[in-house]
Amino acid sequence: MDNFKPTYTKEEIDELVAWIDATQPTGSIDLGEGMYISDIKLFCSRMRTIALTRYNNSAYGGQICVLVNLRKEWDKQHGATSSD
């Protein structure tokens, strides 16, 4: 997870949540480094709430980073480009 940040801005989270809502990713995905998400839809549903409510709490930075990495890998696999 080379893009880890301890906290995120409201704007970053709003953009991430908008991506989840627009894309509605499903299936499974391997993020490498031992990170495999077997149910992307469930993962995004749970992480969406955490991201919206805890984005400025450093205790949740790692979990939100996984969501950011999920977006990057999804976009890579599906030919889209995501902004950092």
C-alpha positions in Angstrom: 0.0 0.0 0.0 2.3 2.6 -1.3 -0.2 5.5 -1.0 -1.0 5.2 2.7 -2.2 8.4 4.4 -3.1 8.5 8.1 -6.1 10.7 7.3 -8.1 11.9 4.3 -9.9 15.1 3.3 -13.7 15.3 3.0 -13.2 16.0 -0.7 -11.1 12.9 -1.2 -13.7 10.8 0.5 -16.6 12.4 -1.4 -14.7 11.5 -4.7 -14.2 8.0 -3.6 -17.8 7.5 -2.5 -19.0 9.0 -5.8 -16.8 6.4 -7.6 -18.3 3.6 -5.5 -21.9 4.9 -6.3 -21.2 5.3 -10.0 -19.2 2.1 -10.6 -21.0 -0.2 -8.2 -18.1 -2.7 -8.4 -18.9 -6.4 -7.9 -17.1 -9.7 -7.9 -13.7 -10.3 -6.3 -10.3 -8.7 -6.7 -6.7 -9.4 -5.7 -4.9 -6.3 -4.6 -1.6 -8.1 -4.1 0.5 -8.0 -0.9 -1.8 -10.6 0.6 -5.0 -8.5 0.1 -7.8 -10.4 -1.6 -11.4 -9.1 -1.5 -13.9 -11.9 -2.2 -17.0 -9.7 -2.2 -16.3 -6.2 -3.5 -19.9 -5.1 -3.2 -20.1 -6.0 0.5 -16.6 -4.6 1.2 -17.5 -1.3 -0.5 -20.8 -1.1 1.4 -19.1 -1.4 4.8 -16.1 0.7 3.9 -18.2 3.5 2.5 -19.8 4.1 5.9 -16.4 4.0 7.6 -14.9 6.4 5.0 -17.7 8.9 5.3 -17.6 9.0 9.1 -14.0 8.3 10.0 -11.9 9.9 7.2 -10.1 12.3 9.6 -9.4 9.6 12.3 -5.9 8.1 11.8 -7.1 4.8 13.3 -9.0 4.2 10.1 -6.4 5.4 7.6 -5.3 1.8 6.7 -8.8 0.6 6.0 -9.6 3.6 3.8 -6.2 3.1 2.0 -7.4 -0.4 1.1 -10.5 1.2 -0.5 -8.3 3.6 -2.4 -6.2 0.7 -3.6 -9.3 -1.2 -4.6 -10.4 1.7 -6.8 -6.9 2.0 -8.4 -6.8 -1.8 -9.2 -10.4 -1.9 -10.4 -9.8 1.1 -12.7 -6.5 -0.6 -13.9 -8.3 -3.8 -14.7 -11.3 -2.2 -16.3 -9.4 0.4 -18.4 -10.5 3.5 -16.4 -8.2 6.1 -14.9 -8.6 7.2 -11.3 -7.2 10.4 -9.8 -5.0 10.4 -6.7 
